[in-house]
Amino acid sequence: MRRLRAEGDALARAAERLADAALATDDPFQALAFRRAAVRLSDRAEAIPYAGLG
């Protein structure tokens, strides 16, 4: 259960970094790619059982 929680937390942190990178870039296409990747990672993090509990 700890491993799942750690994996979910790592995915959530990666999604946050990608979202921040999307805001920092001047290239709209790169920003879109970063946002889409952030959404996918966030969805994966939420799909992991027990992620965000405790």
KOLBALO-373196 format. One record per residue: residue in three letters; x, y, z of N, C-alpha, C in turn. Coordinates in Angstrom, 3 decimals, padded with zeros to 6 digits. Atoms other than C-alpha are relative to their C-alpha. Last residue first. Layout:
BEGIN
<res:ALA	n_X:X	n_Y:Y	n_Z:Z	ca_X:X	ca_Y:Y	ca_Z:Z	c_X:X	c_Y:Y	c_Z:Z> $
...
***
This chain:
BEGIN
<res:GLY	n_X:-000.916	n_Y:000.042	n_Z:-001.138	ca_X:-003.823	ca_Y:009.163	ca_Z:004.852	c_X:000.969	c_Y:001.054	c_Z:-000.083> $
<res:LEU	n_X:000.621	n_Y:000.317	n_Z:-001.287	ca_X:-005.457	ca_Y:008.657	ca_Z:001.501	c_X:001.053	c_Y:000.007	c_Z:001.091> $
<res:GLY	n_X:000.612	n_Y:-001.152	n_Z:-000.633	ca_X:-004.184	ca_Y:010.519	ca_Z:-001.555	c_X:-000.700	c_Y:-000.300	c_Z:001.313> $
<res:ALA	n_X:-000.768	n_Y:-001.222	n_Z:000.205	ca_X:-003.490	ca_Y:007.412	ca_Z:-003.546	c_X:-000.766	c_Y:001.156	c_Z:000.629> $
<res:TYR	n_X:-000.593	n_Y:-000.513	n_Z:-001.237	ca_X:-005.240	ca_Y:004.445	ca_Z:-001.935	c_X:000.849	c_Y:001.246	c_Z:-000.206> $
<res:PRO	n_X:000.732	n_Y:000.180	n_Z:-001.250	ca_X:-005.991	ca_Y:002.792	ca_Z:-005.276	c_X:000.821	c_Y:000.523	c_Z:001.182> $
<res:ILE	n_X:-000.710	n_Y:000.938	n_Z:-000.872	ca_X:-004.162	ca_Y:004.321	ca_Z:-008.239	c_X:-000.765	c_Y:-000.120	c_Z:001.311> $
<res:ALA	n_X:000.476	n_Y:001.359	n_Z:000.238	ca_X:-006.638	ca_Y:005.912	ca_Z:-010.646	c_X:000.668	c_Y:-001.039	c_Z:000.912> $
<res:GLU	n_X:001.298	n_Y:000.167	n_Z:-000.652	ca_X:-006.060	ca_Y:009.392	ca_Z:-009.239	c_X:-000.528	c_Y:-001.419	c_Z:-000.139> $
<res:ALA	n_X:-000.215	n_Y:-000.089	n_Z:-001.451	ca_X:-002.364	ca_Y:009.250	ca_Z:-010.125	c_X:-001.310	c_Y:-000.237	c_Z:000.752> $
<res:ARG	n_X:-000.636	n_Y:001.251	n_Z:-000.440	ca_X:-003.170	ca_Y:008.025	ca_Z:-013.634	c_X:000.198	c_Y:-000.004	c_Z:001.509> $
<res:ASP	n_X:001.011	n_Y:001.062	n_Z:000.077	ca_X:-005.605	ca_Y:010.901	ca_Z:-014.158	c_X:000.560	c_Y:-001.336	c_Z:000.473> $
<res:SER	n_X:000.923	n_Y:-000.217	n_Z:-001.110	ca_X:-003.000	ca_Y:013.381	ca_Z:-012.937	c_X:-001.088	c_Y:-001.075	c_Z:000.025> $
<res:LEU	n_X:-000.666	n_Y:000.449	n_Z:-001.229	ca_X:-000.439	ca_Y:011.923	ca_Z:-015.300	c_X:-000.913	c_Y:000.152	c_Z:001.212> $
<res:ARG	n_X:-000.124	n_Y:001.469	n_Z:000.040	ca_X:-002.819	ca_Y:012.251	ca_Z:-018.238	c_X:000.652	c_Y:-000.532	c_Z:001.273> $
<res:VAL	n_X:001.328	n_Y:000.574	n_Z:-000.225	ca_X:-003.778	ca_Y:015.805	ca_Z:-017.272	c_X:000.070	c_Y:-001.524	c_Z:000.010> $
<res:ALA	n_X:000.319	n_Y:-000.188	n_Z:-001.416	ca_X:-000.125	ca_Y:016.810	ca_Z:-016.941	c_X:-001.361	c_Y:-000.613	c_Z:000.335> $
<res:ALA	n_X:-000.761	n_Y:001.004	n_Z:-000.754	ca_X:000.658	ca_Y:015.300	ca_Z:-020.341	c_X:-000.304	c_Y:000.105	c_Z:001.489> $
<res:ARG	n_X:000.602	n_Y:001.310	n_Z:000.290	ca_X:-002.130	ca_Y:017.353	ca_Z:-021.921	c_X:000.704	c_Y:-001.110	c_Z:000.768> $
<res:ARG	n_X:001.292	n_Y:000.097	n_Z:-000.699	ca_X:-000.927	ca_Y:020.499	ca_Z:-020.174	c_X:-000.657	c_Y:-001.353	c_Z:-000.219> $
<res:PHE	n_X:-000.248	n_Y:000.129	n_Z:-001.441	ca_X:002.675	ca_Y:019.952	ca_Z:-021.285	c_X:-001.310	c_Y:-000.159	c_Z:000.767> $
<res:ALA	n_X:-000.535	n_Y:001.351	n_Z:-000.230	ca_X:001.628	ca_Y:019.324	ca_Z:-024.898	c_X:000.252	c_Y:-000.238	c_Z:001.487> $
<res:LEU	n_X:001.102	n_Y:000.951	n_Z:000.174	ca_X:-000.538	ca_Y:022.455	ca_Z:-024.881	c_X:000.462	c_Y:-001.426	c_Z:000.277> $
<res:ALA	n_X:000.863	n_Y:-000.156	n_Z:-001.165	ca_X:002.310	ca_Y:024.530	ca_Z:-023.462	c_X:-001.172	c_Y:-000.984	c_Z:-000.062> $
<res:GLN	n_X:-000.673	n_Y:000.695	n_Z:-001.094	ca_X:004.636	ca_Y:023.162	ca_Z:-026.136	c_X:-000.843	c_Y:000.080	c_Z:001.273> $
<res:PHE	n_X:000.119	n_Y:001.431	n_Z:000.303	ca_X:002.160	ca_Y:024.217	ca_Z:-028.812	c_X:000.667	c_Y:-000.841	c_Z:001.085> $
<res:PRO	n_X:001.349	n_Y:000.502	n_Z:-000.299	ca_X:001.728	ca_Y:027.653	ca_Z:-027.253	c_X:-000.161	c_Y:-001.494	c_Z:-000.274> $
<res:ASP	n_X:000.482	n_Y:000.721	n_Z:001.177	ca_X:005.497	ca_Y:028.308	ca_Z:-027.155	c_X:-001.383	c_Y:-000.591	c_Z:000.295> $
<res:ASP	n_X:000.567	n_Y:-000.984	n_Z:000.931	ca_X:006.266	ca_Y:030.931	ca_Z:-024.518	c_X:-000.609	c_Y:-000.647	c_Z:-001.233> $
<res:THR	n_X:-000.496	n_Y:000.014	n_Z:001.382	ca_X:006.798	ca_Y:028.410	ca_Z:-021.747	c_X:-000.700	c_Y:001.060	c_Z:-000.848> $
<res:ALA	n_X:-001.266	n_Y:-000.716	n_Z:000.151	ca_X:006.334	ca_Y:029.157	ca_Z:-018.054	c_X:000.478	c_Y:000.094	c_Z:-001.443> $
<res:LEU	n_X:000.203	n_Y:-001.428	n_Z:-000.238	ca_X:002.649	ca_Y:028.249	ca_Z:-017.727	c_X:001.262	c_Y:000.811	c_Z:-000.299> $
<res:ALA	n_X:000.924	n_Y:-000.494	n_Z:001.028	ca_X:003.121	ca_Y:024.869	ca_Z:-019.360	c_X:-000.240	c_Y:001.493	c_Z:000.162> $
<res:ALA	n_X:-000.786	n_Y:-000.202	n_Z:001.221	ca_X:006.178	ca_Y:024.268	ca_Z:-017.168	c_X:-000.883	c_Y:000.537	c_Z:-001.126> $
<res:ASP	n_X:-000.808	n_Y:-001.212	n_Z:-000.206	ca_X:004.025	ca_Y:024.769	ca_Z:-014.064	c_X:000.817	c_Y:000.314	c_Z:-001.246> $
<res:ALA	n_X:000.941	n_Y:-001.117	n_Z:000.046	ca_X:001.505	ca_Y:022.219	ca_Z:-015.361	c_X:000.740	c_Y:001.325	c_Z:000.192> $
<res:LEU	n_X:000.366	n_Y:-000.217	n_Z:001.397	ca_X:004.350	ca_Y:019.811	ca_Z:-016.088	c_X:-000.973	c_Y:001.170	c_Z:-000.147> $
<res:ARG	n_X:-001.166	n_Y:-000.595	n_Z:000.670	ca_X:005.724	ca_Y:020.231	ca_Z:-012.569	c_X:-000.300	c_Y:000.268	c_Z:-001.472> $
<res:GLU	n_X:-000.108	n_Y:-001.393	n_Z:-000.430	ca_X:002.248	ca_Y:019.633	ca_Z:-011.099	c_X:001.175	c_Y:000.701	c_Z:-000.672> $
<res:ALA	n_X:001.068	n_Y:-000.738	n_Z:000.681	ca_X:001.822	ca_Y:016.466	ca_Z:-013.158	c_X:000.047	c_Y:001.478	c_Z:000.378> $
<res:ALA	n_X:-000.425	n_Y:-000.167	n_Z:001.389	ca_X:005.196	ca_Y:015.204	ca_Z:-011.956	c_X:-001.044	c_Y:000.792	c_Z:-000.791> $
<res:ARG	n_X:-001.050	n_Y:-001.023	n_Z:000.016	ca_X:004.151	ca_Y:015.830	ca_Z:-008.356	c_X:000.480	c_Y:000.260	c_Z:-001.423> $
<res:ALA	n_X:000.648	n_Y:-001.291	n_Z:-000.243	ca_X:000.889	ca_Y:013.904	ca_Z:-008.919	c_X:001.033	c_Y:001.134	c_Z:-000.017> $
<res:LEU	n_X:000.708	n_Y:-000.385	n_Z:001.225	ca_X:002.766	ca_Y:011.000	ca_Z:-010.488	c_X:-000.662	c_Y:001.365	c_Z:000.158> $
<res:ALA	n_X:-001.017	n_Y:-000.356	n_Z:000.994	ca_X:005.164	ca_Y:010.877	ca_Z:-007.544	c_X:-000.653	c_Y:000.435	c_Z:-001.315> $
<res:ASP	n_X:-000.548	n_Y:-001.306	n_Z:-000.361	ca_X:002.280	ca_Y:010.970	ca_Z:-005.064	c_X:001.030	c_Y:000.468	c_Z:-001.017> $
<res:GLY	n_X:001.025	n_Y:-001.006	n_Z:000.266	ca_X:000.517	ca_Y:008.113	ca_Z:-006.844	c_X:000.490	c_Y:001.403	c_Z:000.310> $
<res:GLU	n_X:000.105	n_Y:-000.119	n_Z:001.451	ca_X:003.692	ca_Y:006.030	ca_Z:-006.866	c_X:-001.030	c_Y:001.067	c_Z:-000.385> $
<res:ALA	n_X:-001.192	n_Y:-000.716	n_Z:000.458	ca_X:004.298	ca_Y:006.714	ca_Z:-003.175	c_X:-000.043	c_Y:000.210	c_Z:-001.516> $
<res:ARG	n_X:000.154	n_Y:-001.396	n_Z:-000.414	ca_X:000.709	ca_Y:005.719	ca_Z:-002.341	c_X:001.187	c_Y:000.830	c_Z:-000.498> $
<res:LEU	n_X:001.043	n_Y:-000.606	n_Z:000.832	ca_X:001.037	ca_Y:002.540	ca_Z:-004.361	c_X:-000.178	c_Y:001.474	c_Z:000.331> $
<res:ARG	n_X:-000.552	n_Y:-000.161	n_Z:001.343	ca_X:004.351	ca_Y:001.692	ca_Z:-002.707	c_X:-001.017	c_Y:000.660	c_Z:-000.920> $
<res:ARG	n_X:-000.911	n_Y:-001.147	n_Z:-000.014	ca_X:002.917	ca_Y:002.347	ca_Z:000.730	c_X:000.560	c_Y:000.270	c_Z:-001.387> $
<res:MET	n_X:000.826	n_Y:-001.183	n_Z:000.000	ca_X:000.000	ca_Y:000.000	ca_Z:000.000	c_X:000.881	c_Y:001.261	c_Z:000.000> $
***
